[in-house]
Amino acid sequence: MEQSGGQSMKRVGGLWPELTSFANLLAAAEAAAAGKRKRPDVAAFRIDLEPKLLQLRRELLEGSYQPGRYRTFTILDPKPRRISAAPFRDRVVHHALTRMLEPVFERRFSRNSFACRAGMGTHKALERAREGIRRFAYVLKCDVRKYFASIDHEILNRQLARVIKCKPTLELAARIIAGSNPQEEVIQYFAGDDLFTPFARRRGLPLGNQTSQFFANVYLSGLDRLIDQKLRPNVWARYVDDLVLFDGDKQRLRAMREAMEQQLGEVRLTLHPGKSRIHCCAEGVTFLGWRLFPGRARLVRGNVVRSGRRMKRLQRDFAAGVIEWEEVKQSVRAWIAHASFGNTWLLRERMLGRFAFGRGARPPRAGGVLQQ
């Protein structure tokens, strides 16, 4: 494993004592419960928190810990996706593991990778893309085909072992990866495969896991290094499996796409053929729910529709007493902050004017959104 500057970095060991410490498990439990304390499974675990964490610690130290069964459900907005929810005690373990691994890998991740990292996020990725679209004539917009469902377990374990040499930590990560519930079947053939190879390999990580988000960044870190060190576009950004690369030369971007396809093939991934192409920046490009142009940015229509639906749910839940006023304010202010990224003054004015919040079976239909 190398840094962006090319200097080699040693593998890291000795993580297990801190990973399994009561202090780390307690911090992991608090992180896993954040924003979910009223959910029945979370509240039940927290009633006898100390003995349950001590039992969990014993299982980890003895090597008897086994992940539980996932609860699955499907969300339809913005597109059908299968979400997997692990039992709360497993989510505690997920946070305990990533609390140890994230600082180790953070030094190795690209500054152009923005998803699920402290101090990064959607808006910084959008700012980077906006910089590119203002300065350059062309953008290569890429999307990895069926990314989470295609992540190869064996390859992921090898990637972790290139950086981590703490055997029990790697064994725990492998147990969590192997405990993934079956995902959408993706059959793809790569160089060297025979007829049965795709069916013999375990693939797929569940959407919704803390560990899945982290592992997704690890899995594409080789692609990040290729782009940073060899392809070197003028400006680029990756958010999970969505990438935008900006340059003034369309031919250079075509060559970059070919090199990326080759590198992705080495980890048994492909670019989505219909969503990976070169655009003129003057015509705009869609990235992370926004349509970006050199001089402006606007939310895509589907994003606006979903925001309206969420606002209606907030209004209904607050009227029924399901949620408190503080939760309403936090959610609305988060949407305002997100919408403020682009040219959305009239949109915000219209959206906030449509909803009022009050207790009762039928909330009022008009008024300011932050009026109680």
KEDRENGU-621039 format. One record per residue (C-alpha): residue in three letters; residue number from 1; x, y, z. Coordinates in steps of 0.1 Angstrom, whole numbers, plus 5000, padded with zeros to 4 digits. Example, Ala and Ser with C-alpha at 12.3 -4.5 7.8 and 13.67 -1.06 7.14 Angstrom:
<atoms>
{ALA, 1, {5123, 4955, 5078}}
{SER, 2, {5137, 4989, 5071}}
</atoms>
This chain:
<atoms>
{MET, 1, {5000, 5000, 5000}}
{GLU, 2, {5013, 5034, 4991}}
{GLN, 3, {5005, 5070, 4999}}
{SER, 4, {4996, 5094, 4971}}
{GLY, 5, {5032, 5106, 4973}}
{GLY, 6, {5044, 5071, 4966}}
{GLN, 7, {5061, 5064, 4999}}
{SER, 8, {5053, 5029, 5012}}
{MET, 9, {5035, 5025, 5045}}
{LYS, 10, {5039, 4996, 5070}}
{ARG, 11, {5011, 4973, 5079}}
{VAL, 12, {4995, 4980, 5112}}
{GLY, 13, {4991, 4955, 5140}}
{GLY, 14, {4982, 4955, 5177}}
{LEU, 15, {4946, 4967, 5173}}
{TRP, 16, {4928, 4939, 5191}}
{PRO, 17, {4933, 4950, 5227}}
{GLU, 18, {4919, 4985, 5221}}
{LEU, 19, {4891, 4972, 5197}}
{THR, 20, {4878, 4948, 5224}}
{SER, 21, {4882, 4973, 5253}}
{PHE, 22, {4851, 4982, 5273}}
{ALA, 23, {4857, 5019, 5265}}
{ASN, 24, {4857, 5012, 5228}}
{LEU, 25, {4826, 4991, 5229}}
{LEU, 26, {4808, 5017, 5250}}
{ALA, 27, {4817, 5044, 5225}}
{ALA, 28, {4806, 5022, 5197}}
{ALA, 29, {4773, 5016, 5214}}
{GLU, 30, {4767, 5053, 5217}}
{ALA, 31, {4776, 5059, 5181}}
{ALA, 32, {4753, 5031, 5169}}
{ALA, 33, {4724, 5045, 5190}}
{ALA, 34, {4728, 5081, 5178}}
{GLY, 35, {4695, 5093, 5166}}
{LYS, 36, {4678, 5059, 5172}}
{ARG, 37, {4675, 5058, 5210}}
{LYS, 38, {4637, 5055, 5210}}
{ARG, 39, {4637, 5024, 5187}}
{PRO, 40, {4626, 4993, 5206}}
{ASP, 41, {4657, 4972, 5199}}
{VAL, 42, {4680, 5001, 5208}}
{ALA, 43, {4662, 5010, 5240}}
{ALA, 44, {4661, 4973, 5250}}
{PHE, 45, {4699, 4969, 5246}}
{ARG, 46, {4706, 5001, 5265}}
{ILE, 47, {4685, 4991, 5295}}
{ASP, 48, {4712, 4967, 5307}}
{LEU, 49, {4740, 4982, 5287}}
{GLU, 50, {4770, 4973, 5308}}
{PRO, 51, {4763, 4936, 5312}}
{LYS, 52, {4754, 4933, 5275}}
{LEU, 53, {4787, 4950, 5265}}
{LEU, 54, {4807, 4928, 5289}}
{GLN, 55, {4790, 4897, 5273}}
{LEU, 56, {4798, 4910, 5239}}
{ARG, 57, {4834, 4916, 5249}}
{ARG, 58, {4837, 4880, 5262}}
{GLU, 59, {4824, 4866, 5229}}
{LEU, 60, {4849, 4887, 5210}}
{LEU, 61, {4878, 4877, 5232}}
{GLU, 62, {4869, 4840, 5231}}
{GLY, 63, {4863, 4840, 5194}}
{SER, 64, {4827, 4828, 5198}}
{TYR, 65, {4810, 4860, 5185}}
{GLN, 66, {4788, 4853, 5155}}
{PRO, 67, {4767, 4879, 5136}}
{GLY, 68, {4730, 4876, 5138}}
{ARG, 69, {4703, 4876, 5111}}
{TYR, 70, {4696, 4907, 5091}}
{ARG, 71, {4661, 4922, 5089}}
{THR, 72, {4655, 4933, 5053}}
{PHE, 73, {4631, 4958, 5037}}
{THR, 74, {4628, 4976, 5004}}
{ILE, 75, {4627, 5013, 4998}}
{LEU, 76, {4613, 5025, 4965}}
{ASP, 77, {4625, 5062, 4965}}
{PRO, 78, {4645, 5072, 4945}}
{LYS, 79, {4647, 5037, 4931}}
{PRO, 80, {4640, 5002, 4945}}
{ARG, 81, {4668, 4992, 4969}}
{ARG, 82, {4670, 4964, 4994}}
{ILE, 83, {4681, 4977, 5028}}
{SER, 84, {4695, 4953, 5054}}
{ALA, 85, {4694, 4961, 5092}}
{ALA, 86, {4717, 4941, 5114}}
{PRO, 87, {4707, 4934, 5151}}
{PHE, 88, {4717, 4963, 5173}}
{ARG, 89, {4744, 4943, 5191}}
{ASP, 90, {4760, 4936, 5157}}
{ARG, 91, {4759, 4973, 5149}}
{VAL, 92, {4778, 4979, 5181}}
{VAL, 93, {4805, 4955, 5168}}
{HIS, 94, {4805, 4972, 5134}}
{HIS, 95, {4812, 5006, 5150}}
{ALA, 96, {4838, 4991, 5173}}
{LEU, 97, {4857, 4977, 5143}}
{THR, 98, {4855, 5008, 5121}}
{ARG, 99, {4866, 5030, 5150}}
{MET, 100, {4899, 5011, 5148}}
{LEU, 101, {4902, 5007, 5111}}
{GLU, 102, {4891, 5041, 5099}}
{PRO, 103, {4921, 5061, 5113}}
{VAL, 104, {4945, 5035, 5098}}
{PHE, 105, {4930, 5038, 5063}}
{GLU, 106, {4922, 5075, 5064}}
{ARG, 107, {4959, 5082, 5058}}
{ARG, 108, {4958, 5061, 5027}}
{PHE, 109, {4925, 5073, 5012}}
{SER, 110, {4925, 5099, 4984}}
{ARG, 111, {4916, 5135, 4992}}
{ASN, 112, {4892, 5132, 4962}}
{SER, 113, {4871, 5105, 4979}}
{PHE, 114, {4843, 5122, 4998}}
{ALA, 115, {4818, 5096, 5011}}
{CYS, 116, {4815, 5084, 5047}}
{ARG, 117, {4846, 5102, 5059}}
{ALA, 118, {4850, 5127, 5087}}
{GLY, 119, {4852, 5163, 5074}}
{MET, 120, {4842, 5153, 5039}}
{GLY, 121, {4807, 5146, 5026}}
{THR, 122, {4782, 5154, 4999}}
{HIS, 123, {4787, 5192, 4998}}
{LYS, 124, {4824, 5190, 4996}}
{ALA, 125, {4822, 5166, 4967}}
{LEU, 126, {4797, 5190, 4950}}
{GLU, 127, {4821, 5219, 4956}}
{ARG, 128, {4849, 5200, 4939}}
{ALA, 129, {4826, 5191, 4910}}
{ARG, 130, {4815, 5227, 4907}}
{GLU, 131, {4852, 5238, 4906}}
{GLY, 132, {4858, 5214, 4877}}
{ILE, 133, {4827, 5224, 4857}}
{ARG, 134, {4837, 5260, 4859}}
{ARG, 135, {4872, 5255, 4848}}
{PHE, 136, {4872, 5228, 4822}}
{ALA, 137, {4853, 5220, 4790}}
{TYR, 138, {4846, 5183, 4795}}
{VAL, 139, {4836, 5159, 4822}}
{LEU, 140, {4837, 5121, 4823}}
{LYS, 141, {4808, 5110, 4845}}
{CYS, 142, {4811, 5074, 4857}}
{ASP, 143, {4790, 5049, 4877}}
{VAL, 144, {4802, 5015, 4889}}
{ARG, 145, {4776, 4989, 4878}}
{LYS, 146, {4757, 4973, 4908}}
{TYR, 147, {4786, 4982, 4931}}
{PHE, 148, {4776, 4969, 4966}}
{ALA, 149, {4761, 4937, 4951}}
{SER, 150, {4794, 4931, 4932}}
{ILE, 151, {4820, 4935, 4959}}
{ASP, 152, {4840, 4903, 4960}}
{HIS, 153, {4846, 4890, 4996}}
{GLU, 154, {4879, 4873, 4989}}
{ILE, 155, {4893, 4904, 4972}}
{LEU, 156, {4881, 4927, 5000}}
{ASN, 157, {4897, 4905, 5027}}
{ARG, 158, {4930, 4906, 5008}}
{GLN, 159, {4928, 4944, 5006}}
{LEU, 160, {4923, 4947, 5043}}
{ALA, 161, {4952, 4923, 5050}}
{ARG, 162, {4976, 4945, 5029}}
{VAL, 163, {4972, 4972, 5055}}
{ILE, 164, {4963, 4954, 5087}}
{LYS, 165, {4984, 4926, 5102}}
{CYS, 166, {4964, 4921, 5134}}
{LYS, 167, {4951, 4886, 5130}}
{PRO, 168, {4920, 4887, 5153}}
{THR, 169, {4910, 4920, 5138}}
{LEU, 170, {4911, 4906, 5103}}
{GLU, 171, {4892, 4875, 5114}}
{LEU, 172, {4865, 4897, 5129}}
{ALA, 173, {4863, 4917, 5097}}
{ALA, 174, {4861, 4885, 5076}}
{ARG, 175, {4834, 4871, 5099}}
{ILE, 176, {4813, 4903, 5094}}
{ILE, 177, {4819, 4902, 5056}}
{ALA, 178, {4810, 4864, 5055}}
{GLY, 179, {4779, 4871, 5076}}
{SER, 180, {4765, 4894, 5049}}
{ASN, 181, {4730, 4883, 5038}}
{PRO, 182, {4725, 4873, 5001}}
{GLN, 183, {4724, 4904, 4978}}
{GLU, 184, {4712, 4908, 4943}}
{GLU, 185, {4728, 4882, 4921}}
{VAL, 186, {4753, 4898, 4896}}
{ILE, 187, {4768, 4874, 4871}}
{GLN, 188, {4798, 4889, 4853}}
{TYR, 189, {4828, 4871, 4837}}
{PHE, 190, {4863, 4884, 4837}}
{ALA, 191, {4897, 4874, 4823}}
{GLY, 192, {4907, 4839, 4834}}
{ASP, 193, {4872, 4828, 4845}}
{ASP, 194, {4857, 4795, 4836}}
{LEU, 195, {4820, 4789, 4833}}
{PHE, 196, {4815, 4784, 4870}}
{THR, 197, {4838, 4811, 4885}}
{PRO, 198, {4811, 4837, 4890}}
{PHE, 199, {4789, 4813, 4909}}
{ALA, 200, {4817, 4800, 4932}}
{ARG, 201, {4827, 4835, 4946}}
{ARG, 202, {4808, 4851, 4975}}
{ARG, 203, {4799, 4887, 4966}}
{GLY, 204, {4778, 4916, 4980}}
{LEU, 205, {4777, 4938, 5010}}
{PRO, 206, {4744, 4948, 5026}}
{LEU, 207, {4733, 4984, 5022}}
{GLY, 208, {4728, 5001, 5055}}
{ASN, 209, {4758, 4987, 5074}}
{GLN, 210, {4784, 5010, 5090}}
{THR, 211, {4811, 4985, 5079}}
{SER, 212, {4797, 4983, 5043}}
{GLN, 213, {4802, 5020, 5039}}
{PHE, 214, {4838, 5018, 5051}}
{PHE, 215, {4846, 4986, 5031}}
{ALA, 216, {4832, 5003, 5000}}
{ASN, 217, {4858, 5030, 5003}}
{VAL, 218, {4886, 5004, 5009}}
{TYR, 219, {4875, 4984, 4978}}
{LEU, 220, {4878, 5013, 4954}}
{SER, 221, {4910, 5028, 4970}}
{GLY, 222, {4931, 5012, 4942}}
{LEU, 223, {4910, 5030, 4916}}
{ASP, 224, {4916, 5062, 4935}}
{ARG, 225, {4954, 5057, 4935}}
{LEU, 226, {4953, 5050, 4898}}
{ILE, 227, {4935, 5083, 4891}}
{ASP, 228, {4956, 5103, 4915}}
{GLN, 229, {4990, 5089, 4905}}
{LYS, 230, {4987, 5080, 4869}}
{LEU, 231, {4957, 5094, 4851}}
{ARG, 232, {4959, 5128, 4869}}
{PRO, 233, {4928, 5146, 4856}}
{ASN, 234, {4928, 5183, 4864}}
{VAL, 235, {4899, 5180, 4889}}
{TRP, 236, {4880, 5149, 4900}}
{ALA, 237, {4858, 5136, 4928}}
{ARG, 238, {4844, 5102, 4939}}
{TYR, 239, {4814, 5097, 4961}}
{VAL, 240, {4809, 5059, 4968}}
{ASP, 241, {4806, 5046, 4932}}
{ASP, 242, {4798, 5079, 4914}}
{LEU, 243, {4828, 5096, 4898}}
{VAL, 244, {4833, 5128, 4879}}
{LEU, 245, {4867, 5136, 4861}}
{PHE, 246, {4872, 5170, 4845}}
{ASP, 247, {4897, 5179, 4817}}
{GLY, 248, {4901, 5202, 4787}}
{ASP, 249, {4909, 5173, 4764}}
{LYS, 250, {4882, 5148, 4754}}
{GLN, 251, {4907, 5123, 4742}}
{ARG, 252, {4925, 5122, 4775}}
{LEU, 253, {4892, 5115, 4792}}
{ARG, 254, {4885, 5086, 4768}}
{ALA, 255, {4919, 5071, 4777}}
{MET, 256, {4912, 5076, 4814}}
{ARG, 257, {4879, 5056, 4810}}
{GLU, 258, {4897, 5027, 4794}}
{ALA, 259, {4924, 5026, 4821}}
{MET, 260, {4897, 5027, 4848}}
{GLU, 261, {4878, 4999, 4831}}
{GLN, 262, {4910, 4978, 4832}}
{GLN, 263, {4917, 4985, 4868}}
{LEU, 264, {4881, 4978, 4879}}
{GLY, 265, {4883, 4945, 4861}}
{GLU, 266, {4911, 4934, 4884}}
{VAL, 267, {4886, 4937, 4914}}
{ARG, 268, {4858, 4922, 4893}}
{LEU, 269, {4838, 4954, 4887}}
{THR, 270, {4827, 4972, 4856}}
{LEU, 271, {4815, 5007, 4847}}
{HIS, 272, {4778, 5010, 4840}}
{PRO, 273, {4777, 5012, 4802}}
{GLY, 274, {4747, 5036, 4801}}
{LYS, 275, {4759, 5059, 4829}}
{SER, 276, {4796, 5063, 4820}}
{ARG, 277, {4802, 5089, 4793}}
{ILE, 278, {4818, 5122, 4785}}
{HIS, 279, {4797, 5154, 4786}}
{CYS, 280, {4803, 5190, 4776}}
{CYS, 281, {4804, 5210, 4809}}
{ALA, 282, {4785, 5238, 4792}}
{GLU, 283, {4755, 5214, 4789}}
{GLY, 284, {4756, 5205, 4825}}
{VAL, 285, {4761, 5172, 4844}}
{THR, 286, {4741, 5154, 4871}}
{PHE, 287, {4760, 5145, 4903}}
{LEU, 288, {4747, 5136, 4937}}
{GLY, 289, {4711, 5148, 4930}}
{TRP, 290, {4722, 5181, 4915}}
{ARG, 291, {4724, 5194, 4879}}
{LEU, 292, {4756, 5214, 4877}}
{PHE, 293, {4763, 5241, 4851}}
{PRO, 294, {4793, 5264, 4849}}
{GLY, 295, {4773, 5293, 4864}}
{ARG, 296, {4746, 5277, 4885}}
{ALA, 297, {4734, 5245, 4902}}
{ARG, 298, {4698, 5232, 4906}}
{LEU, 299, {4683, 5202, 4924}}
{VAL, 300, {4671, 5175, 4900}}
{ARG, 301, {4633, 5172, 4899}}
{GLY, 302, {4632, 5138, 4916}}
{ASN, 303, {4651, 5153, 4945}}
{VAL, 304, {4626, 5180, 4949}}
{VAL, 305, {4597, 5156, 4948}}
{ARG, 306, {4613, 5134, 4975}}
{SER, 307, {4619, 5165, 4997}}
{GLY, 308, {4582, 5173, 4995}}
{ARG, 309, {4573, 5138, 5005}}
{ARG, 310, {4596, 5139, 5034}}
{MET, 311, {4582, 5172, 5045}}
{LYS, 312, {4546, 5157, 5044}}
{ARG, 313, {4558, 5128, 5065}}
{LEU, 314, {4573, 5152, 5091}}
{GLN, 315, {4541, 5172, 5092}}
{ARG, 316, {4520, 5140, 5097}}
{ASP, 317, {4543, 5125, 5123}}
{PHE, 318, {4545, 5157, 5143}}
{ALA, 319, {4507, 5162, 5142}}
{ALA, 320, {4503, 5126, 5155}}
{GLY, 321, {4528, 5131, 5183}}
{VAL, 322, {4552, 5105, 5168}}
{ILE, 323, {4582, 5129, 5167}}
{GLU, 324, {4591, 5160, 5187}}
{TRP, 325, {4595, 5196, 5176}}
{GLU, 326, {4633, 5195, 5179}}
{GLU, 327, {4634, 5166, 5154}}
{VAL, 328, {4613, 5186, 5130}}
{LYS, 329, {4635, 5217, 5132}}
{GLN, 330, {4667, 5196, 5127}}
{SER, 331, {4653, 5179, 5096}}
{VAL, 332, {4640, 5211, 5080}}
{ARG, 333, {4672, 5230, 5087}}
{ALA, 334, {4692, 5202, 5072}}
{TRP, 335, {4671, 5204, 5040}}
{ILE, 336, {4675, 5241, 5039}}
{ALA, 337, {4713, 5238, 5043}}
{HIS, 338, {4714, 5212, 5015}}
{ALA, 339, {4692, 5232, 4992}}
{SER, 340, {4712, 5263, 4998}}
{PHE, 341, {4741, 5248, 4979}}
{GLY, 342, {4726, 5259, 4946}}
{ASN, 343, {4703, 5285, 4930}}
{THR, 344, {4672, 5275, 4949}}
{TRP, 345, {4658, 5306, 4967}}
{LEU, 346, {4624, 5304, 4950}}
{LEU, 347, {4622, 5266, 4955}}
{ARG, 348, {4630, 5270, 4992}}
{GLU, 349, {4604, 5298, 4996}}
{ARG, 350, {4577, 5277, 4979}}
{MET, 351, {4586, 5245, 4998}}
{LEU, 352, {4586, 5262, 5032}}
{GLY, 353, {4554, 5281, 5024}}
{ARG, 354, {4535, 5248, 5017}}
{PHE, 355, {4538, 5233, 5052}}
{ALA, 356, {4529, 5243, 5087}}
{PHE, 357, {4533, 5221, 5118}}
{GLY, 358, {4508, 5217, 5146}}
{ARG, 359, {4495, 5189, 5170}}
{GLY, 360, {4463, 5173, 5160}}
{ALA, 361, {4449, 5148, 5136}}
{ARG, 362, {4448, 5172, 5106}}
{PRO, 363, {4477, 5196, 5105}}
{PRO, 364, {4471, 5230, 5089}}
{ARG, 365, {4479, 5233, 5052}}
{ALA, 366, {4495, 5267, 5050}}
{GLY, 367, {4521, 5288, 5068}}
{GLY, 368, {4557, 5288, 5076}}
{VAL, 369, {4574, 5255, 5081}}
{LEU, 370, {4592, 5265, 5113}}
{GLN, 371, {4560, 5278, 5131}}
{GLN, 372, {4548, 5255, 5158}}
</atoms>
